[in-house]
Amino acid sequence: MGSIMSQNECVLIEIAGEDAGLAVREAVGLRFYSGSARFHALDGRRFARLADLRKAAAEQAAGAEAGFRGLRGLKRAS
């Protein structure tokens, strides 16, 4: 999304069909508020540009997927 945000605007960030959270314009940059547990590590972080936020969210989603794949096949301790 290449839209320009006004001062009071917020934008829904979607990564791979999942609502990641909201980007809210601040006096300096954007603040991210996560809407999914996969993106809580980014919650409250400030980003200079919307593209930076989207990149960080995509990397977070990719890292979470890799972590979940690594857990397959493990058995629960009794």
PyMOL Python script that loads the backbone (N, CA, C, O; Angstrom):
from pymol import cmd

cmd.read_pdbstr("""\
ATOM      1  N   MET A   1       0.849  -1.175   0.000  1.00  0.00           N
ATOM      2  CA  MET A   1       0.000   0.000   0.000  1.00  0.00           C
ATOM      3  C   MET A   1       0.888   1.229   0.000  1.00  0.00           C
ATOM      4  O   MET A   1       1.747   1.366   0.871  1.00  0.00           O
ATOM      5  N   GLY A   2       0.704   2.106  -0.936  1.00  0.00           N
ATOM      6  CA  GLY A   2       1.531   3.283  -1.037  1.00  0.00           C
ATOM      7  C   GLY A   2       0.817   4.543  -0.623  1.00  0.00           C
ATOM      8  O   GLY A   2       1.191   5.631  -1.060  1.00  0.00           O
ATOM      9  N   SER A   3      -0.199   4.430   0.209  1.00  0.00           N
ATOM     10  CA  SER A   3      -0.981   5.606   0.573  1.00  0.00           C
ATOM     11  C   SER A   3      -0.215   6.498   1.542  1.00  0.00           C
ATOM     12  O   SER A   3       0.651   6.040   2.288  1.00  0.00           O
ATOM     13  N   ILE A   4      -0.556   7.774   1.508  1.00  0.00           N
ATOM     14  CA  ILE A   4       0.015   8.742   2.435  1.00  0.00           C
ATOM     15  C   ILE A   4      -1.001   8.947   3.546  1.00  0.00           C
ATOM     16  O   ILE A   4      -2.194   9.106   3.289  1.00  0.00           O
ATOM     17  N   MET A   5      -0.522   8.942   4.775  1.00  0.00           N
ATOM     18  CA  MET A   5      -1.409   9.052   5.924  1.00  0.00           C
ATOM     19  C   MET A   5      -1.491  10.501   6.386  1.00  0.00           C
ATOM     20  O   MET A   5      -0.484  11.209   6.401  1.00  0.00           O
ATOM     21  N   SER A   6      -2.693  10.942   6.762  1.00  0.00           N
ATOM     22  CA  SER A   6      -2.835  12.258   7.367  1.00  0.00           C
ATOM     23  C   SER A   6      -2.454  12.165   8.832  1.00  0.00           C
ATOM     24  O   SER A   6      -2.229  11.065   9.337  1.00  0.00           O
ATOM     25  N   GLN A   7      -2.377  13.291   9.528  1.00  0.00           N
ATOM     26  CA  GLN A   7      -1.918  13.337  10.917  1.00  0.00           C
ATOM     27  C   GLN A   7      -2.715  12.419  11.844  1.00  0.00           C
ATOM     28  O   GLN A   7      -2.116  11.779  12.708  1.00  0.00           O
ATOM     29  N   ASN A   8      -4.029  12.327  11.703  1.00  0.00           N
ATOM     30  CA  ASN A   8      -4.859  11.556  12.629  1.00  0.00           C
ATOM     31  C   ASN A   8      -5.305  10.218  12.068  1.00  0.00           C
ATOM     32  O   ASN A   8      -6.226   9.603  12.606  1.00  0.00           O
ATOM     33  N   GLU A   9      -4.688   9.766  11.026  1.00  0.00           N
ATOM     34  CA  GLU A   9      -5.121   8.554  10.346  1.00  0.00           C
ATOM     35  C   GLU A   9      -4.490   7.306  10.956  1.00  0.00           C
ATOM     36  O   GLU A   9      -3.389   7.343  11.506  1.00  0.00           O
ATOM     37  N   CYS A  10      -5.218   6.208  10.841  1.00  0.00           N
ATOM     38  CA  CYS A  10      -4.638   4.913  11.172  1.00  0.00           C
ATOM     39  C   CYS A  10      -4.911   3.972  10.003  1.00  0.00           C
ATOM     40  O   CYS A  10      -5.900   4.120   9.284  1.00  0.00           O
ATOM     41  N   VAL A  11      -4.022   3.012   9.829  1.00  0.00           N
ATOM     42  CA  VAL A  11      -4.103   2.086   8.712  1.00  0.00           C
ATOM     43  C   VAL A  11      -3.996   0.670   9.249  1.00  0.00           C
ATOM     44  O   VAL A  11      -3.139   0.375  10.082  1.00  0.00           O
ATOM     45  N   LEU A  12      -4.875  -0.207   8.765  1.00  0.00           N
ATOM     46  CA  LEU A  12      -4.812  -1.617   9.117  1.00  0.00           C
ATOM     47  C   LEU A  12      -3.659  -2.251   8.350  1.00  0.00           C
ATOM     48  O   LEU A  12      -3.556  -2.094   7.133  1.00  0.00           O
ATOM     49  N   ILE A  13      -2.802  -2.958   9.053  1.00  0.00           N
ATOM     50  CA  ILE A  13      -1.684  -3.654   8.433  1.00  0.00           C
ATOM     51  C   ILE A  13      -2.060  -5.125   8.327  1.00  0.00           C
ATOM     52  O   ILE A  13      -2.388  -5.773   9.321  1.00  0.00           O
ATOM     53  N   GLU A  14      -2.007  -5.634   7.115  1.00  0.00           N
ATOM     54  CA  GLU A  14      -2.348  -7.030   6.848  1.00  0.00           C
ATOM     55  C   GLU A  14      -1.130  -7.720   6.237  1.00  0.00           C
ATOM     56  O   GLU A  14      -0.526  -7.222   5.287  1.00  0.00           O
ATOM     57  N   ILE A  15      -0.786  -8.868   6.800  1.00  0.00           N
ATOM     58  CA  ILE A  15       0.344  -9.639   6.311  1.00  0.00           C
ATOM     59  C   ILE A  15      -0.147 -11.046   5.996  1.00  0.00           C
ATOM     60  O   ILE A  15      -0.664 -11.739   6.873  1.00  0.00           O
ATOM     61  N   ALA A  16       0.014 -11.464   4.754  1.00  0.00           N
ATOM     62  CA  ALA A  16      -0.385 -12.809   4.308  1.00  0.00           C
ATOM     63  C   ALA A  16      -1.824 -13.131   4.709  1.00  0.00           C
ATOM     64  O   ALA A  16      -2.117 -14.233   5.171  1.00  0.00           O
ATOM     65  N   GLY A  17      -2.709 -12.167   4.527  1.00  0.00           N
ATOM     66  CA  GLY A  17      -4.130 -12.383   4.801  1.00  0.00           C
ATOM     67  C   GLY A  17      -4.527 -12.296   6.267  1.00  0.00           C
ATOM     68  O   GLY A  17      -5.691 -12.517   6.602  1.00  0.00           O
ATOM     69  N   GLU A  18      -3.578 -11.977   7.153  1.00  0.00           N
ATOM     70  CA  GLU A  18      -3.857 -11.874   8.588  1.00  0.00           C
ATOM     71  C   GLU A  18      -3.774 -10.413   9.023  1.00  0.00           C
ATOM     72  O   GLU A  18      -2.848  -9.700   8.636  1.00  0.00           O
ATOM     73  N   ASP A  19      -4.736  -9.971   9.822  1.00  0.00           N
ATOM     74  CA  ASP A  19      -4.684  -8.625  10.370  1.00  0.00           C
ATOM     75  C   ASP A  19      -3.593  -8.578  11.428  1.00  0.00           C
ATOM     76  O   ASP A  19      -3.727  -9.175  12.496  1.00  0.00           O
ATOM     77  N   ALA A  20      -2.517  -7.868  11.128  1.00  0.00           N
ATOM     78  CA  ALA A  20      -1.381  -7.794  12.044  1.00  0.00           C
ATOM     79  C   ALA A  20      -1.615  -6.745  13.125  1.00  0.00           C
ATOM     80  O   ALA A  20      -1.246  -6.950  14.282  1.00  0.00           O
ATOM     81  N   GLY A  21      -2.227  -5.627  12.754  1.00  0.00           N
ATOM     82  CA  GLY A  21      -2.473  -4.558  13.716  1.00  0.00           C
ATOM     83  C   GLY A  21      -2.708  -3.238  13.011  1.00  0.00           C
ATOM     84  O   GLY A  21      -3.009  -3.199  11.817  1.00  0.00           O
ATOM     85  N   LEU A  22      -2.568  -2.151  13.767  1.00  0.00           N
ATOM     86  CA  LEU A  22      -2.825  -0.815  13.246  1.00  0.00           C
ATOM     87  C   LEU A  22      -1.572   0.038  13.295  1.00  0.00           C
ATOM     88  O   LEU A  22      -0.789  -0.033  14.243  1.00  0.00           O
ATOM     89  N   ALA A  23      -1.394   0.845  12.259  1.00  0.00           N
ATOM     90  CA  ALA A  23      -0.348   1.863  12.222  1.00  0.00           C
ATOM     91  C   ALA A  23      -1.034   3.193  12.469  1.00  0.00           C
ATOM     92  O   ALA A  23      -1.970   3.555  11.756  1.00  0.00           O
ATOM     93  N   VAL A  24      -0.573   3.923  13.478  1.00  0.00           N
ATOM     94  CA  VAL A  24      -1.176   5.209  13.836  1.00  0.00           C
ATOM     95  C   VAL A  24      -0.122   6.291  13.670  1.00  0.00           C
ATOM     96  O   VAL A  24       0.973   6.202  14.224  1.00  0.00           O
ATOM     97  N   ARG A  25      -0.470   7.316  12.897  1.00  0.00           N
ATOM     98  CA  ARG A  25       0.453   8.432  12.654  1.00  0.00           C
ATOM     99  C   ARG A  25       0.653   9.210  13.945  1.00  0.00           C
ATOM    100  O   ARG A  25      -0.311   9.513  14.649  1.00  0.00           O
ATOM    101  N   GLU A  26       1.903   9.534  14.255  1.00  0.00           N
ATOM    102  CA  GLU A  26       2.243  10.388  15.386  1.00  0.00           C
ATOM    103  C   GLU A  26       2.987  11.598  14.861  1.00  0.00           C
ATOM    104  O   GLU A  26       3.227  11.710  13.658  1.00  0.00           O
ATOM    105  N   ALA A  27       3.351  12.498  15.743  1.00  0.00           N
ATOM    106  CA  ALA A  27       4.082  13.701  15.332  1.00  0.00           C
ATOM    107  C   ALA A  27       5.346  13.324  14.564  1.00  0.00           C
ATOM    108  O   ALA A  27       5.716  13.984  13.593  1.00  0.00           O
ATOM    109  N   VAL A  28       5.999  12.258  15.010  1.00  0.00           N
ATOM    110  CA  VAL A  28       7.202  11.760  14.332  1.00  0.00           C
ATOM    111  C   VAL A  28       6.982  10.284  14.031  1.00  0.00           C
ATOM    112  O   VAL A  28       7.057   9.453  14.936  1.00  0.00           O
ATOM    113  N   GLY A  29       6.716   9.951  12.793  1.00  0.00           N
ATOM    114  CA  GLY A  29       6.586   8.561  12.371  1.00  0.00           C
ATOM    115  C   GLY A  29       5.242   7.930  12.670  1.00  0.00           C
ATOM    116  O   GLY A  29       4.221   8.605  12.793  1.00  0.00           O
ATOM    117  N   LEU A  30       5.278   6.612  12.781  1.00  0.00           N
ATOM    118  CA  LEU A  30       4.070   5.808  12.996  1.00  0.00           C
ATOM    119  C   LEU A  30       4.295   4.901  14.190  1.00  0.00           C
ATOM    120  O   LEU A  30       5.414   4.445  14.428  1.00  0.00           O
ATOM    121  N   ARG A  31       3.244   4.642  14.934  1.00  0.00           N
ATOM    122  CA  ARG A  31       3.329   3.673  16.029  1.00  0.00           C
ATOM    123  C   ARG A  31       2.459   2.485  15.654  1.00  0.00           C
ATOM    124  O   ARG A  31       1.359   2.644  15.126  1.00  0.00           O
ATOM    125  N   PHE A  32       2.968   1.292  15.934  1.00  0.00           N
ATOM    126  CA  PHE A  32       2.261   0.057  15.612  1.00  0.00           C
ATOM    127  C   PHE A  32       1.603  -0.516  16.857  1.00  0.00           C
ATOM    128  O   PHE A  32       2.219  -0.597  17.920  1.00  0.00           O
ATOM    129  N   TYR A  33       0.342  -0.913  16.711  1.00  0.00           N
ATOM    130  CA  TYR A  33      -0.411  -1.583  17.767  1.00  0.00           C
ATOM    131  C   TYR A  33      -0.833  -2.943  17.231  1.00  0.00           C
ATOM    132  O   TYR A  33      -1.618  -3.031  16.288  1.00  0.00           O
ATOM    133  N   SER A  34      -0.310  -3.996  17.835  1.00  0.00           N
ATOM    134  CA  SER A  34      -0.567  -5.341  17.309  1.00  0.00           C
ATOM    135  C   SER A  34      -2.013  -5.760  17.558  1.00  0.00           C
ATOM    136  O   SER A  34      -2.643  -5.367  18.540  1.00  0.00           O
ATOM    137  N   GLY A  35      -2.504  -6.563  16.642  1.00  0.00           N
ATOM    138  CA  GLY A  35      -3.854  -7.102  16.744  1.00  0.00           C
ATOM    139  C   GLY A  35      -3.835  -8.618  16.765  1.00  0.00           C
ATOM    140  O   GLY A  35      -4.889  -9.254  16.747  1.00  0.00           O
ATOM    141  N   SER A  36      -2.657  -9.194  16.802  1.00  0.00           N
ATOM    142  CA  SER A  36      -2.498 -10.641  16.766  1.00  0.00           C
ATOM    143  C   SER A  36      -1.269 -11.013  17.593  1.00  0.00           C
ATOM    144  O   SER A  36      -0.275 -10.287  17.608  1.00  0.00           O
ATOM    145  N   ALA A  37      -1.350 -12.144  18.273  1.00  0.00           N
ATOM    146  CA  ALA A  37      -0.239 -12.589  19.111  1.00  0.00           C
ATOM    147  C   ALA A  37       1.058 -12.728  18.316  1.00  0.00           C
ATOM    148  O   ALA A  37       2.140 -12.524  18.865  1.00  0.00           O
ATOM    149  N   ARG A  38       0.964 -13.069  17.044  1.00  0.00           N
ATOM    150  CA  ARG A  38       2.170 -13.221  16.211  1.00  0.00           C
ATOM    151  C   ARG A  38       2.958 -11.926  16.079  1.00  0.00           C
ATOM    152  O   ARG A  38       4.146 -11.952  15.759  1.00  0.00           O
ATOM    153  N   PHE A  39       2.306 -10.794  16.324  1.00  0.00           N
ATOM    154  CA  PHE A  39       2.934  -9.497  16.108  1.00  0.00           C
ATOM    155  C   PHE A  39       3.145  -8.704  17.399  1.00  0.00           C
ATOM    156  O   PHE A  39       3.500  -7.526  17.347  1.00  0.00           O
ATOM    157  N   HIS A  40       2.932  -9.334  18.552  1.00  0.00           N
ATOM    158  CA  HIS A  40       3.085  -8.631  19.834  1.00  0.00           C
ATOM    159  C   HIS A  40       4.498  -8.097  20.052  1.00  0.00           C
ATOM    160  O   HIS A  40       4.672  -7.097  20.748  1.00  0.00           O
ATOM    161  N   ALA A  41       5.499  -8.736  19.479  1.00  0.00           N
ATOM    162  CA  ALA A  41       6.883  -8.271  19.636  1.00  0.00           C
ATOM    163  C   ALA A  41       7.076  -6.873  19.042  1.00  0.00           C
ATOM    164  O   ALA A  41       8.004  -6.161  19.426  1.00  0.00           O
ATOM    165  N   LEU A  42       6.212  -6.483  18.118  1.00  0.00           N
ATOM    166  CA  LEU A  42       6.313  -5.165  17.482  1.00  0.00           C
ATOM    167  C   LEU A  42       5.396  -4.134  18.130  1.00  0.00           C
ATOM    168  O   LEU A  42       5.453  -2.953  17.788  1.00  0.00           O
ATOM    169  N   ASP A  43       4.561  -4.564  19.050  1.00  0.00           N
ATOM    170  CA  ASP A  43       3.548  -3.692  19.654  1.00  0.00           C
ATOM    171  C   ASP A  43       4.199  -2.478  20.322  1.00  0.00           C
ATOM    172  O   ASP A  43       5.116  -2.614  21.131  1.00  0.00           O
ATOM    173  N   GLY A  44       3.709  -1.304  19.970  1.00  0.00           N
ATOM    174  CA  GLY A  44       4.208  -0.063  20.563  1.00  0.00           C
ATOM    175  C   GLY A  44       5.444   0.511  19.910  1.00  0.00           C
ATOM    176  O   GLY A  44       5.855   1.622  20.244  1.00  0.00           O
ATOM    177  N   ARG A  45       6.054  -0.225  18.978  1.00  0.00           N
ATOM    178  CA  ARG A  45       7.257   0.282  18.304  1.00  0.00           C
ATOM    179  C   ARG A  45       6.914   1.412  17.357  1.00  0.00           C
ATOM    180  O   ARG A  45       5.837   1.440  16.761  1.00  0.00           O
ATOM    181  N   ARG A  46       7.842   2.341  17.226  1.00  0.00           N
ATOM    182  CA  ARG A  46       7.676   3.462  16.309  1.00  0.00           C
ATOM    183  C   ARG A  46       8.506   3.194  15.064  1.00  0.00           C
ATOM    184  O   ARG A  46       9.630   2.699  15.147  1.00  0.00           O
ATOM    185  N   PHE A  47       7.941   3.525  13.912  1.00  0.00           N
ATOM    186  CA  PHE A  47       8.605   3.349  12.621  1.00  0.00           C
ATOM    187  C   PHE A  47       8.595   4.673  11.882  1.00  0.00           C
ATOM    188  O   PHE A  47       7.644   5.447  11.992  1.00  0.00           O
ATOM    189  N   ALA A  48       9.643   4.929  11.136  1.00  0.00           N
ATOM    190  CA  ALA A  48       9.756   6.173  10.382  1.00  0.00           C
ATOM    191  C   ALA A  48       8.794   6.195   9.194  1.00  0.00           C
ATOM    192  O   ALA A  48       8.206   7.229   8.875  1.00  0.00           O
ATOM    193  N   ARG A  49       8.643   5.035   8.545  1.00  0.00           N
ATOM    194  CA  ARG A  49       7.803   4.969   7.343  1.00  0.00           C
ATOM    195  C   ARG A  49       6.911   3.739   7.390  1.00  0.00           C
ATOM    196  O   ARG A  49       7.220   2.758   8.067  1.00  0.00           O
ATOM    197  N   LEU A  50       5.812   3.801   6.671  1.00  0.00           N
ATOM    198  CA  LEU A  50       4.886   2.680   6.581  1.00  0.00           C
ATOM    199  C   LEU A  50       5.582   1.466   5.974  1.00  0.00           C
ATOM    200  O   LEU A  50       5.333   0.337   6.396  1.00  0.00           O
ATOM    201  N   ALA A  51       6.441   1.683   5.001  1.00  0.00           N
ATOM    202  CA  ALA A  51       7.173   0.579   4.371  1.00  0.00           C
ATOM    203  C   ALA A  51       8.069  -0.134   5.389  1.00  0.00           C
ATOM    204  O   ALA A  51       8.213  -1.355   5.332  1.00  0.00           O
ATOM    205  N   ASP A  52       8.669   0.612   6.315  1.00  0.00           N
ATOM    206  CA  ASP A  52       9.506   0.007   7.350  1.00  0.00           C
ATOM    207  C   ASP A  52       8.674  -0.881   8.273  1.00  0.00           C
ATOM    208  O   ASP A  52       9.104  -1.971   8.651  1.00  0.00           O
ATOM    209  N   LEU A  53       7.494  -0.412   8.626  1.00  0.00           N
ATOM    210  CA  LEU A  53       6.601  -1.185   9.488  1.00  0.00           C
ATOM    211  C   LEU A  53       6.170  -2.465   8.797  1.00  0.00           C
ATOM    212  O   LEU A  53       6.207  -3.540   9.396  1.00  0.00           O
ATOM    213  N   ARG A  54       5.763  -2.357   7.549  1.00  0.00           N
ATOM    214  CA  ARG A  54       5.329  -3.540   6.796  1.00  0.00           C
ATOM    215  C   ARG A  54       6.451  -4.580   6.676  1.00  0.00           C
ATOM    216  O   ARG A  54       6.209  -5.782   6.784  1.00  0.00           O
ATOM    217  N   LYS A  55       7.671  -4.104   6.452  1.00  0.00           N
ATOM    218  CA  LYS A  55       8.811  -5.015   6.335  1.00  0.00           C
ATOM    219  C   LYS A  55       9.047  -5.736   7.661  1.00  0.00           C
ATOM    220  O   LYS A  55       9.258  -6.948   7.680  1.00  0.00           O
ATOM    221  N   ALA A  56       9.011  -4.996   8.767  1.00  0.00           N
ATOM    222  CA  ALA A  56       9.220  -5.602  10.081  1.00  0.00           C
ATOM    223  C   ALA A  56       8.111  -6.608  10.396  1.00  0.00           C
ATOM    224  O   ALA A  56       8.386  -7.668  10.957  1.00  0.00           O
ATOM    225  N   ALA A  57       6.871  -6.293  10.045  1.00  0.00           N
ATOM    226  CA  ALA A  57       5.749  -7.205  10.297  1.00  0.00           C
ATOM    227  C   ALA A  57       5.884  -8.470   9.453  1.00  0.00           C
ATOM    228  O   ALA A  57       5.620  -9.570   9.938  1.00  0.00           O
ATOM    229  N   ALA A  58       6.289  -8.322   8.203  1.00  0.00           N
ATOM    230  CA  ALA A  58       6.477  -9.492   7.339  1.00  0.00           C
ATOM    231  C   ALA A  58       7.603 -10.377   7.873  1.00  0.00           C
ATOM    232  O   ALA A  58       7.489 -11.603   7.860  1.00  0.00           O
ATOM    233  N   GLU A  59       8.686  -9.763   8.342  1.00  0.00           N
ATOM    234  CA  GLU A  59       9.790 -10.529   8.913  1.00  0.00           C
ATOM    235  C   GLU A  59       9.357 -11.232  10.200  1.00  0.00           C
ATOM    236  O   GLU A  59       9.756 -12.368  10.456  1.00  0.00           O
ATOM    237  N   GLN A  60       8.545 -10.554  11.003  1.00  0.00           N
ATOM    238  CA  GLN A  60       8.039 -11.153  12.241  1.00  0.00           C
ATOM    239  C   GLN A  60       7.164 -12.366  11.922  1.00  0.00           C
ATOM    240  O   GLN A  60       7.270 -13.401  12.581  1.00  0.00           O
ATOM    241  N   ALA A  61       6.310 -12.239  10.924  1.00  0.00           N
ATOM    242  CA  ALA A  61       5.432 -13.347  10.533  1.00  0.00           C
ATOM    243  C   ALA A  61       6.255 -14.519  10.012  1.00  0.00           C
ATOM    244  O   ALA A  61       5.965 -15.673  10.329  1.00  0.00           O
ATOM    245  N   ALA A  62       7.276 -14.229   9.218  1.00  0.00           N
ATOM    246  CA  ALA A  62       8.127 -15.293   8.679  1.00  0.00           C
ATOM    247  C   ALA A  62       8.880 -15.996   9.797  1.00  0.00           C
ATOM    248  O   ALA A  62       9.013 -17.219   9.782  1.00  0.00           O
ATOM    249  N   GLY A  63       9.370 -15.241  10.759  1.00  0.00           N
ATOM    250  CA  GLY A  63      10.083 -15.822  11.892  1.00  0.00           C
ATOM    251  C   GLY A  63       9.176 -16.670  12.752  1.00  0.00           C
ATOM    252  O   GLY A  63       9.591 -17.720  13.242  1.00  0.00           O
ATOM    253  N   ALA A  64       7.941 -16.233  12.945  1.00  0.00           N
ATOM    254  CA  ALA A  64       6.980 -17.003  13.738  1.00  0.00           C
ATOM    255  C   ALA A  64       6.645 -18.306  13.030  1.00  0.00           C
ATOM    256  O   ALA A  64       6.526 -19.350  13.673  1.00  0.00           O
ATOM    257  N   GLU A  65       6.492 -18.254  11.714  1.00  0.00           N
ATOM    258  CA  GLU A  65       6.202 -19.473  10.948  1.00  0.00           C
ATOM    259  C   GLU A  65       7.350 -20.466  11.067  1.00  0.00           C
ATOM    260  O   GLU A  65       7.122 -21.662  11.247  1.00  0.00           O
ATOM    261  N   ALA A  66       8.573 -19.980  10.969  1.00  0.00           N
ATOM    262  CA  ALA A  66       9.738 -20.857  11.073  1.00  0.00           C
ATOM    263  C   ALA A  66       9.792 -21.500  12.452  1.00  0.00           C
ATOM    264  O   ALA A  66      10.137 -22.675  12.577  1.00  0.00           O
ATOM    265  N   GLY A  67       9.457 -20.742  13.480  1.00  0.00           N
ATOM    266  CA  GLY A  67       9.452 -21.276  14.837  1.00  0.00           C
ATOM    267  C   GLY A  67       8.412 -22.349  15.031  1.00  0.00           C
ATOM    268  O   GLY A  67       8.676 -23.360  15.683  1.00  0.00           O
ATOM    269  N   PHE A  68       7.220 -22.147  14.470  1.00  0.00           N
ATOM    270  CA  PHE A  68       6.157 -23.137  14.591  1.00  0.00           C
ATOM    271  C   PHE A  68       6.521 -24.415  13.847  1.00  0.00           C
ATOM    272  O   PHE A  68       6.236 -25.511  14.329  1.00  0.00           O
ATOM    273  N   ARG A  69       7.143 -24.289  12.683  1.00  0.00           N
ATOM    274  CA  ARG A  69       7.543 -25.480  11.927  1.00  0.00           C
ATOM    275  C   ARG A  69       8.574 -26.284  12.711  1.00  0.00           C
ATOM    276  O   ARG A  69       8.570 -27.514  12.662  1.00  0.00           O
ATOM    277  N   GLY A  70       9.453 -25.600  13.430  1.00  0.00           N
ATOM    278  CA  GLY A  70      10.481 -26.277  14.206  1.00  0.00           C
ATOM    279  C   GLY A  70       9.931 -27.041  15.397  1.00  0.00           C
ATOM    280  O   GLY A  70      10.596 -27.930  15.929  1.00  0.00           O
ATOM    281  N   LEU A  71       8.718 -26.699  15.818  1.00  0.00           N
ATOM    282  CA  LEU A  71       8.114 -27.370  16.982  1.00  0.00           C
ATOM    283  C   LEU A  71       7.341 -28.631  16.600  1.00  0.00           C
ATOM    284  O   LEU A  71       6.992 -29.421  17.477  1.00  0.00           O
ATOM    285  N   ARG A  72       7.074 -28.830  15.343  1.00  0.00           N
ATOM    286  CA  ARG A  72       6.319 -30.016  14.930  1.00  0.00           C
ATOM    287  C   ARG A  72       7.069 -31.280  15.283  1.00  0.00           C
ATOM    288  O   ARG A  72       8.291 -31.337  15.144  1.00  0.00           O
ATOM    289  N   GLY A  73       6.366 -32.281  15.732  1.00  0.00           N
ATOM    290  CA  GLY A  73       6.980 -33.551  16.048  1.00  0.00           C
ATOM    291  C   GLY A  73       7.463 -33.674  17.481  1.00  0.00           C
ATOM    292  O   GLY A  73       7.847 -34.761  17.913  1.00  0.00           O
ATOM    293  N   LEU A  74       7.450 -32.576  18.223  1.00  0.00           N
ATOM    294  CA  LEU A  74       7.858 -32.638  19.627  1.00  0.00           C
ATOM    295  C   LEU A  74       6.721 -33.216  20.453  1.00  0.00           C
ATOM    296  O   LEU A  74       5.550 -32.974  20.156  1.00  0.00           O
ATOM    297  N   LYS A  75       7.048 -33.956  21.458  1.00  0.00           N
ATOM    298  CA  LYS A  75       6.037 -34.527  22.342  1.00  0.00           C
ATOM    299  C   LYS A  75       6.006 -33.737  23.631  1.00  0.00           C
ATOM    300  O   LYS A  75       7.031 -33.247  24.106  1.00  0.00           O
ATOM    301  N   ARG A  76       4.824 -33.624  24.184  1.00  0.00           N
ATOM    302  CA  ARG A  76       4.635 -32.918  25.449  1.00  0.00           C
ATOM    303  C   ARG A  76       5.229 -33.747  26.578  1.00  0.00           C
ATOM    304  O   ARG A  76       5.047 -34.963  26.628  1.00  0.00           O
ATOM    305  N   ALA A  77       5.943 -33.081  27.488  1.00  0.00           N
ATOM    306  CA  ALA A  77       6.515 -33.783  28.634  1.00  0.00           C
ATOM    307  C   ALA A  77       5.399 -34.207  29.576  1.00  0.00           C
ATOM    308  O   ALA A  77       4.414 -33.492  29.754  1.00  0.00           O
ATOM    309  N   SER A  78       5.569 -35.392  30.184  1.00  0.00           N
ATOM    310  CA  SER A  78       4.527 -35.857  31.100  1.00  0.00           C
ATOM    311  C   SER A  78       4.886 -35.608  32.538  1.00  0.00           C
ATOM    312  O   SER A  78       4.111 -35.943  33.434  1.00  0.00           O
TER     313      SER A  78
END
""", "prot")
cmd.dss("prot")
cmd.show_as("cartoon", "prot")
cmd.util.cbc("prot")
cmd.orient("prot")
